């Protein structure tokens, strides 16, 4: 009897996982930026803000409560310096100031593939102005430009929107 219950629970959670994955895949919205020659997908409830603060686009998580902070994925693009550094060195140069901050800790640092190109990813926590946050940054180069994704969230909100942030980043493609 106990085996049947475990088997039934396993089947239920497997179906639930497959359904949520299928829902996420089918209910996305396509974001296209012709100027940068890029596209990506994002989940329902996320807001898109083009060109905020010099970024290509900012994706803002759904609001879950009256709490003011909302998690974001920011896509920035800039011309690479000559000679171009590796994606790893470029990414670490972007967080140089944070390394001196209180509670700075790197949880993950590794080469990855993004848009079928070599890329680099880091996940870290840091404290700025009495607020501790967790961030994931992924950087890829193409045609002399760096494309940098930054997902930042409060410690409590990081895992809540990680699926949506990953969807945005992993769906990123160059169209030209």
ZATOR-208263 format. One line per 2 residues: their letters; for each residue x, y, z of N, C-alpha, C. Coordinates in pm, 1 decimal. Atoms other than C-alpha are relative to their C-alpha. Layout:
A	X/Y/Z/X/Y/Z/X/Y/Z  ...
REM end
This chain:
XX	81.7/-119.3/0.0/0.0/0.0/0.0/86.3/126.0/0.0  -87.6/-116.5/-9.6/277.3/244.0/95.4/69.8/25.9/-133.7
XX	-65.6/-14.2/129.9/451.4/178.4/-237.6/-93.5/68.2/-100.0  96.9/-60.4/92.2/132.5/267.9/-432.0/-17.4/149.2/28.3
XX	14.7/-141.1/-36.2/98.7/595.5/-241.5/121.4/79.0/-49.8  -121.9/-66.6/46.8/461.4/687.8/-315.8/1.1/9.8/-151.9
XX	3.8/-0.2/146.2/416.3/589.4/-679.9/-102.5/102.6/-51.0  103.1/-95.8/37.7/97.9/795.0/-703.0/48.7/144.2/21.1
XX	-54.0/-133.2/-26.6/264.5/1099.0/-542.4/107.8/37.3/-101.4  -104.9/-25.2/98.8/564.7/1067.2/-772.5/-62.8/33.7/-135.5
XX	67.9/-25.2/127.7/334.5/1049.6/-1077.1/-67.3/136.6/-0.1  66.4/-129.0/-10.2/138.1/1352.2/-955.3/99.2/115.0/-16.2
XX	-98.8/-107.8/7.5/448.1/1567.0/-907.1/68.5/4.4/-135.4  -57.1/3.2/133.6/592.1/1454.4/-1239.0/-95.4/67.7/-99.5
XX	99.6/-62.9/88.0/269.8/1553.7/-1418.8/-7.4/150.6/24.7  4.8/-141.0/-34.5/259.6/1885.4/-1233.0/120.6/73.7/-57.3
XX	-121.9/-59.5/54.6/618.0/1958.0/-1334.2/-8.0/13.0/-151.2  12.6/-3.4/146.1/551.3/1870.5/-1698.2/-102.2/103.6/-44.7
XX	102.6/-98.3/35.0/235.2/2081.3/-1704.9/50.9/142.7/19.6  -50.1/-135.6/-22.3/408.9/2386.4/-1554.5/105.5/35.7/-103.8
XX	-98.5/-24.8/104.8/693.7/2349.7/-1805.1/-70.3/27.7/-131.8  74.8/-21.6/123.9/445.7/2321.6/-2092.7/-70.7/135.5/2.9
XX	65.7/-129.7/-12.6/252.4/2623.0/-1961.6/99.7/112.9/-24.8  -102.3/-103.7/15.5/571.6/2828.1/-1939.8/43.7/10.9/-145.1
XX	-45.3/-2.3/139.2/669.9/2729.0/-2294.1/-106.9/56.6/-92.7  107.0/-41.2/89.7/330.0/2798.8/-2448.7/-50.2/140.9/25.2
XX	57.4/-128.3/-34.9/238.4/3119.8/-2269.4/106.6/107.8/17.1  -101.8/-103.7/-5.8/535.0/3340.1/-2341.0/-30.8/108.2/-102.4
XX	11.7/-111.0/93.2/551.5/3674.1/-2515.4/137.4/24.3/-60.9  -125.8/-22.7/70.4/816.6/3748.2/-2775.2/36.7/147.9/6.5
XX	-55.7/-135.7/1.7/1030.6/4059.0/-2727.3/101.5/5.1/-113.7  -91.3/-15.7/113.5/1211.2/4179.0/-3041.7/56.4/140.8/3.2
XX	-65.8/-129.8/10.1/1464.3/4460.1/-3065.3/75.8/0.7/-132.4  -58.5/-0.6/134.4/1542.7/4529.1/-3431.2/134.1/73.1/-4.4
XX	-123.9/-76.6/-1.1/1813.9/4784.8/-3356.1/118.2/-87.1/44.0  -106.5/87.8/-50.8/2019.8/4532.8/-3156.0/3.6/-134.0/-73.0
XX	5.5/128.4/69.3/1913.1/4238.9/-3372.0/-12.7/-117.1/94.8  18.5/104.1/-101.7/1790.1/4031.3/-3078.8/-147.4/-28.5/21.8
XX	134.1/33.4/-46.2/1483.1/3854.6/-2951.3/11.1/-94.9/117.6  8.1/90.9/-113.5/1379.1/3666.0/-2640.0/-145.0/-12.9/40.8
XX	136.0/23.0/-47.5/1071.5/3539.1/-2459.6/-7.9/29.8/149.2  21.5/-20.9/-142.7/923.8/3631.6/-2123.7/-138.9/-50.4/37.9
XX	123.0/60.0/-51.6/646.4/3491.6/-1905.7/-108.4/104.3/24.9  110.5/-91.8/-29.1/301.7/3643.6/-1846.5/20.5/69.9/135.0
XX	-10.5/-75.6/-123.7/289.2/3913.2/-1581.5/124.4/86.2/9.0  -121.0/-80.7/1.1/637.4/4046.7/-1651.5/-24.5/122.3/-87.6
XX	11.9/-123.8/77.4/649.3/4408.4/-1772.8/132.1/26.6/-72.6  -118.2/-35.6/76.9/890.9/4528.8/-2040.7/11.0/151.8/-4.9
XX	-27.9/-143.2/9.3/1049.6/4873.2/-2026.6/123.8/15.8/-88.5  -110.3/-19.5/93.8/1264.5/4967.5/-2325.6/87.8/117.1/39.5
XX	-95.1/-109.5/-12.3/1578.7/5174.8/-2285.6/5.3/73.1/132.5  -4.0/-64.9/-130.6/1558.2/5247.6/-1913.0/144.4/7.9/48.8
XX	-133.7/-17.6/-55.9/1880.4/5391.4/-1773.9/112.3/-46.3/-90.5  -103.5/41.3/93.1/2078.5/5316.3/-2086.5/-2.1/-148.1/-33.5
XX	9.3/142.9/31.1/1972.4/4951.1/-2096.5/-69.9/-20.0/-134.3  77.8/36.1/118.8/1838.4/4775.0/-2403.4/-144.9/-18.2/43.0
XX	134.2/23.8/-53.0/1540.2/4656.5/-2200.7/9.3/-45.0/144.9  12.5/46.1/-136.8/1430.3/4592.7/-1845.2/-129.5/-79.3/10.1
XX	116.1/85.7/-20.8/1193.3/4310.5/-1753.9/-27.7/-2.4/150.1  35.0/-16.4/-140.5/1009.4/4365.5/-1425.2/-97.8/-109.7/39.3
XX	81.0/113.3/-45.5/861.0/4075.2/-1229.9/-141.0/43.7/38.3  136.3/-31.6/-45.3/490.9/4053.8/-1143.3/1.7/48.7/144.8
XX	11.7/-51.0/-136.7/387.8/4239.4/-829.9/-84.5/-98.7/79.7  70.5/99.3/-79.9/289.9/3990.1/-562.1/-64.7/57.1/124.5
XX	56.5/-58.8/-121.5/214.5/4222.8/-271.8/16.8/151.0/-6.5  -15.2/-144.7/-4.2/216.5/4584.0/-164.3/145.7/39.9/20.4
XX	-143.2/-25.5/-14.7/591.3/4550.9/-107.3/50.1/65.9/-128.0  -38.2/-81.2/114.7/752.0/4807.3/-338.1/103.0/-63.9/-92.8
XX	-107.5/53.0/83.4/1055.1/4611.5/-460.4/-51.3/-108.7/-93.9  32.8/104.2/98.4/1009.0/4409.4/-778.4/129.7/-44.2/-66.3
XX	-119.7/56.6/57.6/1273.3/4179.5/-918.2/8.4/39.6/-146.8  -18.8/-43.7/138.3/1422.5/4273.9/-1254.8/105.4/-83.8/-70.8
XX	-104.3/49.8/88.5/1616.4/4133.2/-1545.3/31.6/116.5/-92.7  -42.2/-111.9/84.4/1814.1/4404.3/-1720.4/92.9/-53.9/-107.5
XX	-88.7/33.3/110.8/1970.2/4356.6/-2062.2/69.2/128.5/-43.5  -80.6/-113.6/44.1/2252.2/4598.8/-2137.6/89.0/-47.0/-114.6
XX	-91.2/31.4/111.2/2466.1/4612.2/-2451.8/94.5/118.1/-16.2  -97.4/-105.8/21.4/2784.0/4804.6/-2511.5/114.1/-49.8/-87.3
XX	-114.2/31.2/83.6/3079.6/4819.3/-2744.4/114.2/-47.7/89.4  -112.6/54.3/-76.7/3374.5/4613.3/-2623.3/124.8/85.0/-20.6
XX	-127.2/-70.0/17.2/3710.1/4777.1/-2557.3/95.0/-83.9/-86.4  -102.9/71.7/76.0/4010.2/4686.3/-2772.1/125.4/-8.4/84.4
XX	46.3/131.8/42.2/4154.1/4435.2/-2718.1/-112.6/-49.6/91.5  116.6/49.3/-74.2/3837.9/4257.9/-2608.7/43.7/-100.6/106.2
XX	-28.7/99.2/-104.1/3859.6/4073.6/-2276.3/-83.8/-125.5/-23.8  87.1/117.8/4.2/3710.9/3729.2/-2225.2/-131.7/36.9/67.7
XX	125.6/-27.9/-71.9/3345.3/3720.2/-2114.2/17.0/-7.5/152.0  -23.5/12.4/-144.2/3469.3/3609.0/-1770.4/65.2/126.7/56.7
XX	-68.3/-121.0/-49.1/3710.0/3903.1/-1728.2/-91.4/122.0/-10.6  93.7/-111.0/18.0/3449.2/4145.2/-1862.7/-101.6/1.8/114.0
XX	102.2/9.9/-102.9/3188.3/4020.1/-1615.9/56.5/34.7/137.5  -59.2/-30.1/-130.2/3421.9/4033.8/-1316.9/37.3/147.6/11.4
XX	-28.4/-143.9/-6.0/3522.2/4389.5/-1409.5/-127.2/78.7/33.0  127.8/-67.2/-26.5/3153.1/4485.0/-1390.8/-40.0/-6.1/147.7
XX	37.3/12.0/-141.7/3124.5/4367.6/-1029.2/115.6/36.8/92.7  -118.6/-33.7/-79.2/3464.0/4495.4/-911.1/-34.8/80.9/124.7
XX	36.7/-83.1/-115.2/3308.1/4759.9/-683.8/-76.5/-79.0/105.7  79.2/78.5/-95.0/3073.7/4505.5/-528.0/86.4/-92.5/84.9
XX	-87.1/92.3/-73.4/3361.4/4279.2/-423.2/41.3/56.6/135.1  -38.8/-63.5/-125.5/3451.0/4530.7/-152.4/-118.0/18.6/94.6
XX	117.7/-22.2/-84.4/3095.2/4546.6/-21.4/-12.3/-108.5/106.6  25.1/93.1/-109.8/2984.5/4380.0/297.5/-79.5/-119.5/-52.3
XX	72.1/123.9/31.2/2865.0/4019.9/262.6/10.4/-43.1/-146.1  -15.1/43.7/138.9/2990.7/3978.6/-95.3/44.4/-146.3/-1.7
XX	-34.8/142.2/10.7/2998.2/3610.0/-183.8/-42.6/-50.7/-137.0  31.2/61.5/129.1/3014.6/3427.7/-517.3/-46.4/-142.9/25.5
XX	56.1/134.2/-15.2/2794.9/3116.7/-531.0/25.7/-86.8/-122.5  -18.3/74.7/124.1/2848.1/3018.1/-892.4/79.1/87.8/-96.7
XX	-81.7/-71.3/97.1/3103.0/3116.5/-1154.8/45.1/-102.9/-102.2  -32.5/104.8/96.3/3124.2/2918.3/-1477.0/-27.7/43.6/-143.4
XX	30.2/-23.6/141.5/3136.3/2922.3/-1855.7/-132.9/-66.7/-35.1  128.7/52.6/46.7/2798.2/2868.7/-2022.5/-11.7/30.0/-149.4
XX	30.1/-32.4/139.1/2647.1/2889.6/-2369.9/-127.9/82.7/-1.5  117.8/-84.9/13.9/2403.9/3164.9/-2461.5/-10.1/40.3/-145.6
XX	21.8/-31.1/141.7/2257.1/3219.5/-2808.7/101.5/-74.5/-87.5  -92.7/88.4/72.3/2480.3/2933.4/-2928.7/143.2/53.0/-3.6
XX	-134.5/-57.0/-8.6/2791.8/3131.6/-2829.9/56.2/-21.6/140.5  -59.2/9.7/-133.8/3040.6/3097.4/-2542.5/-37.9/122.5/82.9
XX	41.3/-107.7/-90.0/2929.4/3304.3/-2245.3/54.4/-31.0/138.5  -44.3/22.7/-137.7/3000.1/3338.9/-1874.7/-110.5/43.2/95.6
XX	107.1/-23.4/-97.1/2771.6/3331.7/-1569.8/58.5/6.1/140.5  -32.2/-2.8/-142.3/2814.5/3437.4/-1208.1/-129.1/25.4/78.7
XX	109.5/-22.1/-94.6/2571.3/3427.6/-916.1/65.4/41.5/130.8  -63.6/-51.3/-120.8/2653.4/3630.1/-606.2/-101.0/73.4/86.9
XX	75.5/-86.9/-89.3/2518.1/3814.3/-305.2/90.5/115.6/40.9  -72.9/-117.8/-46.2/2619.8/4160.0/-187.0/-94.5/87.7/79.2
XX	79.0/-96.2/-75.4/2503.6/4434.6/44.7/37.8/139.6/-46.0  -18.5/-140.1/37.7/2457.3/4791.8/-72.6/-104.6/81.9/72.8
XX	92.2/-90.0/-70.8/2304.1/5070.1/132.7/-95.5/-76.0/91.5  74.4/77.1/-100.6/2185.9/4828.5/405.9/-95.2/-104.1/-57.7
XX	85.3/102.3/61.2/2007.5/4600.3/155.5/86.7/-109.3/-59.5  -72.5/113.5/56.3/2135.6/4254.7/75.5/-83.1/-56.3/-113.9
XX	68.2/51.9/117.7/2051.0/4119.0/-266.3/80.0/-115.7/-58.6  -64.0/108.8/73.2/2127.5/3821.1/-483.7/-13.6/31.0/-148.0
XX	2.5/-32.2/142.5/2215.7/3856.0/-850.0/62.3/-111.5/-81.5  -57.7/89.6/99.3/2287.6/3643.2/-1153.1/32.2/87.5/-120.5
XX	-37.4/-72.9/119.8/2478.0/3791.2/-1443.9/53.3/-99.0/-102.6  -44.5/82.9/111.4/2532.8/3629.5/-1783.2/42.2/94.2/-111.3
XX	-56.6/-88.3/101.9/2748.9/3786.0/-2051.9/39.5/-80.1/-123.3  -37.4/61.4/127.2/2791.5/3698.5/-2419.9/47.6/110.8/-94.1
XX	-52.8/-96.9/96.2/2985.4/3872.8/-2698.6/-42.3/-37.9/-141.0  22.2/22.1/142.4/2894.7/3915.9/-3062.0/30.1/129.8/-74.8
XX	-31.2/-111.8/89.1/3033.3/4144.9/-3333.1/52.0/122.8/73.9  -62.8/-110.9/-70.7/3239.7/4356.9/-3094.6/-86.0/65.4/106.2
XX	88.5/-53.2/-103.4/2954.4/4410.2/-2847.9/-18.6/-102.8/111.0  29.7/84.2/-115.5/2891.2/4273.7/-2500.1/-148.4/12.7/30.5
XX	140.4/4.6/-40.5/2537.6/4169.2/-2406.2/-2.0/-58.2/141.0  -6.6/36.1/-140.8/2497.6/4155.3/-2029.1/-139.5/-3.8/61.1
XX	125.3/17.2/-73.5/2194.7/4016.9/-1846.8/31.0/6.8/149.0  -11.8/-4.2/-145.4/2155.9/4100.4/-1478.7/-138.1/-24.7/59.8
XX	121.2/27.3/-75.3/1884.9/3939.0/-1268.3/32.3/31.7/145.1  -24.4/-40.2/-138.4/1871.7/4105.4/-926.4/-129.0/-8.7/79.1
XX	117.4/16.7/-84.9/1639.3/4033.9/-638.6/41.6/6.3/145.9  -23.1/13.2/-142.8/1607.2/4059.8/-265.9/20.0/-147.2/32.3
XX	-27.7/140.4/-33.5/1717.3/3743.8/-88.2/-126.8/-84.3/4.4  126.0/74.9/-8.8/1355.6/3639.8/-25.9/-65.2/-20.7/-135.3
XX	67.0/7.6/129.3/1244.7/3703.1/-385.3/77.8/-68.8/-109.6  -85.2/53.2/107.0/1534.6/3553.9/-578.3/-56.3/-129.2/-60.7
XX	47.8/128.8/52.1/1401.6/3198.5/-608.8/-142.6/7.3/-54.1  139.0/-11.7/45.7/1040.1/3312.6/-660.2/-8.5/30.3/-149.6
XX	6.8/-42.1/139.3/1119.6/3463.5/-998.9/115.5/-53.8/-84.5  -113.7/56.8/72.9/1421.4/3257.5/-1101.7/-44.1/-68.6/-129.7
XX	51.2/64.6/120.7/1212.1/3054.9/-1351.5/-23.4/102.8/-110.4  25.7/-104.2/98.7/1098.1/3373.1/-1526.0/127.8/64.9/-49.9
XX	-127.6/-60.0/38.8/1448.1/3522.7/-1524.1/77.8/-94.2/-91.2  -68.6/99.3/84.2/1598.3/3201.6/-1663.8/-63.2/-8.7/-138.2
XX	69.7/5.8/128.8/1332.8/3193.7/-1936.3/43.6/115.3/-89.0  -43.4/-117.4/75.6/1425.2/3546.0/-2044.8/141.4/-19.7/-53.0
XX	-141.2/11.0/37.2/1798.4/3476.6/-2047.1/23.4/-115.2/-97.3  -26.2/117.5/84.1/1793.9/3127.4/-2199.1/-65.9/6.8/-136.7
XX	67.2/-11.1/129.9/1556.5/3225.9/-2479.6/65.3/104.9/-91.2  -67.2/-106.6/73.4/1787.4/3507.7/-2594.5/62.5/-52.8/-129.1
XX	-55.4/37.9/131.3/1878.7/3488.2/-2965.3/39.1/125.2/-76.5  -35.3/-105.7/94.4/2053.7/3704.3/-3219.9/-78.0/-26.2/-128.2
XX	78.9/15.6/123.7/1840.7/3768.2/-3528.0/75.3/47.8/-122.4  -80.9/-40.7/115.6/2112.4/3917.5/-3744.8/145.8/-23.8/26.3
REM end
